[in-house]
Amino acid sequence: MNPGIVVRHVVKSDTEMPSRKDLQREQGLSDMSVRRRTRSRTSVENTLALSSISGDATACDQQFTRMKGFISGAVAPYYSELQPLLFPMFSHTYLEMLCNGQKVPAQKFHERHSETFKDEKDIQFLKILKRLGTKSDVSTTKEVIEFRENRFVLTVGEETLEYLMRHLKTEDNMIMLQIFNQYIKINITQAEGVFNKGKIELKPLPEVQEESQIQPEITAQPVGDGPPGELSLEEELSAAIKAVRDLPPCLPSICFFTFLNTYQGLCSATISRDKKKLSGCFEDASISVWSLEPDVFQKLPAECDVSKIVLSADLLYCTEDEIKEKLTNKSNQSTETAKLIGHRGPVYKSRFLSDSKSYVMSCSEDSTVRLWNMSSQTNVAVYKGHSSAVWDLCISSTDIWFASCSHDNTAKVWSFDRTYPLRSYIGHTFDVDCVEFHPNNNYIATGSGDKTVRFWSLSEGRTVRLLQGHRGSVLALAFSPDGKLLASAGEDRRIRVWDLGSGQMLKDLRGHSDTVFALSFDENSSILASGGSDCCVRLWDVKRATDSHQIEGHSSPELLGAFPTKSALISYLCFDKVLLAAGASS
């Protein structure tokens, strides 16, 4: 039975996948009605007007904290218009918690958020709120009664209101939306200016003067068009761009290829650079290549095919023409899978050249690196130089050199037109498990069983960076596309991100529960993908700034999402328009 491939699309999520016990299997009638009416096309005045405000103290605190962060992070003019909303929302949330009998959580809520408000009137009312203890106190205190009966008037523009409602109408902010609808009155202002009511005022163009009549004039222009203290249009645009850039990156979609029925033992998988071919390396010394397009492999005749042995007894009673015909028929067979045979031991890694239709390379336990012609599906070159098993290889982006690393504690750089290595890189004290070219092709990085990562100069053959910190063998490396960062991971289940300019460790990412085998940066060098034996693809925000004194936890705060693959070990990751991943079902 041949190994098969199943394509699985993993739907992206903003958080880690929930377990079954976290899923809500029952939904009350009131909650169902609230959520249904939120999605309907009712007006702001009527939305949820008849619904009762309910929810535990933790949800109230979380939703208010989320709303405070939403308003604080808004750009002008949204921030200035929405900032007055925070105090009445805080007060009504606190009062609702007291009315629901949640005195202790309400007091903690008051202590946590009361320092946000500095206005003298707000501070005086906060003191009154702090003296309240029960629902009866709320209904008998004069100031509180007037505060709840007189709805707070929020004066905003249409765009600001729409911006706020998009935040409130998410299911995670249902309590804030109920309080907003019941206690806040909206006063919408009409925007004035050039774009008022959807009309554009066109000013007449000045008369065209001849060039000789134009006199040079130098005047000092103010930076802002408005009065002092107001931001100009350019400054507001710059602030908006900065706010967008500071947001967490968008999660990509993930396309996962699962190898099934891999009784031969899958060592690794690779997808070609043009995303048209997928290869798998197996322990039975074979390499299988599949086309990711609706096409079959047409095998062309070759002068010599090392994967087949032709005995004279098979052709003993055949004429010369019949022999040629038999060989031609075997060569011209079309198959859905190209199987490459020639190694004498398990094949650990394969890599495609830029043109996946032409060549693919592989390395094996037999201490050789082989070059395969995909047109004839034959081995065209054998590169010998290592004295032990070759664990990994990589090809430069220019297809001029390739590098290999081995159990003999060395890494070597080769050219395709010579079967001997051009240079050996010696320095690791244990076997070298992984190797990767820098984007500029002037350096290579190697990870070893001695728990270190070395950054080598390709031309000088010396170590220019020695990166220490891992507590196990380093099995995966990845350079960021901008060439500034290097990510490494392995047996210690930690992912470390290094600044190549200074040689310092920038990130120590926690979250994996088993060995990490694959790493990949996205094209913007902002998201790092990782996967391994724990059957889970994890995405990390490497540009997020975190507190160095943050308490240790199971997962680092840089974790954007975790996507389990049920039972497939991940051996390959690569960002394209989507995140491509591959692995074998365990």
Phi, psi and omega in degrees: 000124184280149177295140179246171181232136175239131178268123180240127176264122178262123182284131183287156180215156179280344182226174179294146183301132181283154175276172183296326182290340180276346183284139179273110184271342179235147181222127182291162182295320180293318179297320180296320180293319180298312182293324180293318181289333178296322183278349182282172184265042177280163179285167179295324182294327186262350184296120174060025185295330184260002182276146179272144182276121180216161180150152181284167185295323180297317179295320178299313181297314182297317183290322177292318177300319179295321180291321178298318177293325178296315181289319181296329181270002181285151179267166177292143002268005183300319185297312183295328181279330184266343182302320179295345182286338188296316184295310178297325178294319177298313184296315181291326177295317179298316181293322178294324177295320177294319180294335179271008178078021182256067187292308184296312176299326179295320179295320177295322177298319179296315180295325185286327189244352185292332181291349180292331189259125186248349182293143185296320179295319179296320181295321179296319180289328177296324178295322178294317180297324183293334181282347182285146180225334184226175178293327179294325177297323180295321184277352182246348180279124186299312183298321181290321179298313179297322180295321183280329181281325180269107184291138178289133181263120179253117181262112183218165173275169182298318181295321179294319178296316179296321178297318179290317184293329176298326178284317186288332186275005171284153186295336181284352182239033186295321182293318179297323179294321178295315179295319180299316183290326186276328188242355183245133176252137185259132172240106185271126178265146177272127181289137178248147178144201185295324185259026183295130177056033174077004180258145180249123178274123180260121178275143179294143179284146177292156179295144181280125179255154176290156185298326182289337181275348183278122180260135177296137184219130181243119179230152179272118180264136176291153180293317181252149180278336184269188179293164180301140180098341179267149181278143175283170180299320179295320180291321177296320178295319178296320179295322179293319178296318179296320180296322179293319180293331180281350179290156176298145181294154179285139180284138180276163168284155184236130174248115186248129177257120181254126175273124179248155178057041181272068180290341178285344181088099181283125177270319180196167177225152181215142174248138183294163182295327178274005176061032180250345183228147175231131181238150175230136179255135189235160181287346178273021176071020180245160175232128177247136181236130177246150174268131178273004175248159179289077184209162177241161179274124175260109184276122179272153179295147180229153179293323181217131179238106185286349181277352181233144176244119180260121179264146180296332180295333179291335185238026188293319185254023180255146175283172182295322179292321179293323177298314179297322180293318179296315180295323180292320179296321178293324184285330186269011180291138178260131181226158177279340181231133174263123181250122183253121183234133180177332178289158181249020178195176180307139179264123187264333184204147173224150180220139177269147168283176184303318177266100186292344179284345188263297190220156172217147181246158180210155176228154192214174175291343180281012175068019179241159169243133185237146177251129184244138175269116184286338179291314179261352181057044181232159177277122185251347179204145176235123182254116183244134180183333177277153180256003180208187185302139178261116186276322189210158174210157176214155184243138178294156183294341179268358182059032178261316181239164167218154182238150179223157177223153194216169174291349179275015175071017181233160168238148184225149176246136185232162166244155187290335184270004177229137183269008177240154184289146176279326182204144176249142182245109188244131181175329178288147181262351174231180183298147179267118190265336183210152181215145182210139176278141171291151181304333179272359177064015177262352182220159169229155176241142180229142175244143191225167174288351176277011174072021179236160172241131179244139178249115190251146169278126185294319184279322184274339179070024181237160179281125178255344175214132173243112187255114183242148179155338179288154180248015178200181180299141178268117187245353182214140178224152175203129174268145172286148182302331178280357176077007184266337186239152174227128177253140180221149180200169181179226188289336182279001175067008177256145175249124180246133179250126187247143171271113185289336179293320182254344183078011182267152177277124180268322185224144171232096191268126179250149177158327179285145180255003178207183185301140179260127183249342188218141178222151176197136175266151173279175186294338179266002180059028182249334180244134176244128177257143180217153179198161182186218187284347180275008174058044182212129174269126180241141180244135186234142174267097186283345181265001181285132178275130180233160179283126182293340180263015182294144183294139179297140177219182181292321181235146178287152179294345179286351183292121179270326182184155178231133186232100181289148180251023181067281185218026183252122175286137187262123180241354183212137175218139177201131178274132169230227170292331172235173175271117178267134181221154180211152179182174183252142177289132181270000000 
